[in-house]
Amino acid sequence: MRRRSTPEVEAAEALALLRAAGATLATAESLTGGRLAAAVTAVPGASASYLGGFVTYATELKESLLGVPPELVEQYGVVSGECARAMATGCREATGASYGVATTGVAGPDQQEGKPVGTVFVGLSGPEGETVLAMELLGDRPRIQERACREALSALCGIVRGEQPPLG
């Protein structure tokens, strides 16, 4: 049985791993609207590893601040693994962080780009490359956002440890 965790618990573990590795983190958020950064900065001493983040709700900001190519958005949409990957890479490059984590998807109440509520993509970018987690989450808007943050941080922990990120 999997332990019940919170984004703050996962953030504390991620920050400890990052600190031990001498690594840093930046975030790029869409559907989580700053909750990921809030979970990370709720941990005392977060500034030792967390550089900062972007909340890019608007497509135009994903493109202008994170360097997500407009062609990628046109072809795949912003609710896609391709966009999540580009967001993670963009925030990592913009900040010089060792790792970038990005969230995009549909928290509700309505579908977006023909994708149902609960469709979530987490992009992770690090020294070894990029990966994407695709999830279909159940629940209301706050539950989807909370779980997206938790899963993003859990996946980051797996990557920093050298494991494959868990599929959610």
C-alpha positions as CSV (number, residue, x, y, z in Angstrom):
1,M,0.0,0.0,0.0
2,R,1.4,3.4,-1.0
3,R,1.8,5.9,1.8
4,R,-0.4,8.9,1.8
5,S,1.8,11.9,1.2
6,T,1.4,15.7,0.6
7,P,3.1,18.0,-1.8
8,E,5.0,19.5,1.2
9,V,6.3,16.1,2.3
10,E,7.4,15.3,-1.3
11,A,9.0,18.8,-1.5
12,A,11.0,18.3,1.6
13,E,12.3,15.0,0.3
14,A,13.1,16.5,-3.1
15,L,15.0,19.5,-1.6
16,A,17.0,17.2,0.7
17,L,18.0,15.1,-2.3
18,L,18.9,18.2,-4.4
19,R,20.9,19.7,-1.6
20,A,22.9,16.4,-1.1
21,A,23.5,16.4,-4.9
22,G,24.5,20.0,-4.9
23,A,21.7,20.6,-7.4
24,T,19.1,23.3,-7.9
25,L,15.5,23.4,-9.0
26,A,13.2,25.7,-11.0
27,T,9.5,25.3,-11.8
28,A,7.1,26.2,-14.5
29,E,3.4,25.9,-13.8
30,S,0.1,26.1,-15.7
31,L,-2.7,24.0,-14.2
32,T,-1.2,24.1,-10.7
33,G,-1.1,27.9,-10.7
34,G,1.8,28.4,-8.2
35,R,0.9,25.5,-5.9
36,L,4.1,23.6,-6.8
37,A,6.3,26.6,-5.9
38,A,4.3,27.2,-2.8
39,A,4.8,23.5,-1.7
40,V,8.6,23.9,-2.3
41,T,8.9,27.2,-0.5
42,A,6.9,26.0,2.5
43,V,10.0,23.9,3.4
44,P,12.4,25.7,5.7
45,G,15.7,26.2,3.9
46,A,14.2,25.8,0.4
47,S,16.4,28.7,-0.9
48,A,19.4,26.5,-0.7
49,S,18.2,24.6,-3.8
50,Y,15.1,26.3,-5.2
51,L,15.9,29.2,-7.6
52,G,12.4,30.2,-8.5
53,G,9.6,29.6,-10.9
54,F,7.1,30.7,-13.5
55,V,3.3,30.6,-13.5
56,T,2.4,30.7,-17.1
57,Y,-1.3,30.3,-17.4
58,A,-1.5,32.1,-20.7
59,T,-0.2,30.4,-23.8
60,E,1.6,33.6,-24.8
61,L,3.6,33.5,-21.6
62,K,4.6,29.8,-22.2
63,E,6.0,31.0,-25.5
64,S,7.6,34.3,-24.5
65,L,9.0,33.4,-21.0
66,L,9.7,29.7,-21.4
67,G,10.5,29.5,-25.0
68,V,7.8,27.0,-25.9
69,P,7.7,27.1,-29.7
70,P,4.4,28.4,-31.2
71,E,4.7,25.5,-33.8
72,L,4.7,23.0,-30.9
73,V,1.6,24.6,-29.4
74,E,-0.1,24.6,-32.8
75,Q,0.7,21.0,-33.4
76,Y,0.2,19.4,-29.9
77,G,-1.6,22.1,-27.8
78,V,-0.6,23.3,-24.4
79,V,-2.3,20.2,-22.7
80,S,0.4,17.8,-24.0
81,G,3.5,16.0,-23.0
82,E,5.4,18.0,-25.6
83,C,4.4,21.3,-24.0
84,A,5.2,20.0,-20.5
85,R,8.7,18.9,-21.7
86,A,9.3,22.3,-23.4
87,M,8.1,24.2,-20.3
88,A,10.5,22.2,-18.0
89,T,13.4,22.7,-20.4
90,G,12.6,26.4,-20.8
91,C,12.5,27.1,-17.1
92,R,15.7,25.2,-16.5
93,E,17.5,27.1,-19.2
94,A,16.0,30.5,-18.1
95,T,17.2,30.1,-14.5
96,G,20.3,28.0,-14.9
97,A,18.8,25.3,-12.6
98,S,20.0,21.8,-12.6
99,Y,16.4,20.5,-12.8
100,G,13.2,22.0,-14.2
101,V,9.8,20.7,-13.4
102,A,6.6,21.8,-15.3
103,T,2.9,21.1,-14.9
104,T,0.2,21.5,-17.6
105,G,-3.2,20.0,-18.0
106,V,-6.9,20.3,-17.3
107,A,-8.0,20.9,-13.6
108,G,-11.5,21.7,-14.6
109,P,-14.3,22.5,-14.5
110,D,-14.4,22.1,-18.3
111,Q,-12.4,20.1,-20.8
112,Q,-9.7,22.0,-22.8
113,E,-8.4,21.2,-26.2
114,G,-10.7,18.3,-26.3
115,K,-9.0,16.7,-23.3
116,P,-11.0,15.7,-20.2
117,V,-10.7,17.2,-16.7
118,G,-7.9,15.4,-14.9
119,T,-5.6,15.1,-17.9
120,V,-2.2,16.2,-16.5
121,F,1.3,16.2,-17.9
122,V,4.4,16.8,-15.8
123,G,7.7,17.6,-17.7
124,L,11.0,17.1,-16.0
125,S,14.3,18.3,-17.4
126,G,17.7,17.6,-15.9
127,P,21.4,16.9,-16.7
128,E,20.5,13.5,-18.1
129,G,17.7,14.7,-20.4
130,E,14.0,15.2,-20.3
131,T,11.0,13.0,-19.5
132,V,7.2,13.4,-19.2
133,L,4.7,11.9,-16.9
134,A,1.1,11.6,-18.3
135,M,-1.7,11.1,-15.8
136,E,-5.5,10.9,-15.8
137,L,-6.4,12.1,-12.3
138,L,-9.8,12.0,-10.6
139,G,-11.4,14.5,-8.3
140,D,-12.3,18.2,-8.2
141,R,-10.0,21.0,-9.2
142,P,-8.2,21.4,-5.8
143,R,-7.6,17.6,-5.6
144,I,-6.3,17.4,-9.2
145,Q,-3.9,20.3,-8.6
146,E,-2.7,18.8,-5.3
147,R,-2.1,15.4,-6.8
148,A,-0.3,16.9,-9.8
149,C,2.1,18.7,-7.4
150,R,2.7,15.6,-5.3
151,E,3.3,13.4,-8.4
152,A,5.6,16.0,-9.9
153,L,7.8,16.2,-6.8
154,S,7.8,12.4,-6.4
155,A,9.0,12.0,-10.0
156,L,11.7,14.6,-9.3
157,C,12.9,12.6,-6.3
158,G,13.1,9.5,-8.5
159,I,15.1,11.2,-11.1
160,V,17.5,12.8,-8.6
161,R,18.0,9.3,-7.1
162,G,18.7,7.9,-10.6
163,E,15.5,5.9,-10.8
164,Q,12.8,6.0,-13.4
165,P,10.0,8.4,-12.5
166,P,6.8,6.6,-11.3
167,L,4.0,6.4,-13.8
168,G,0.9,7.8,-12.3
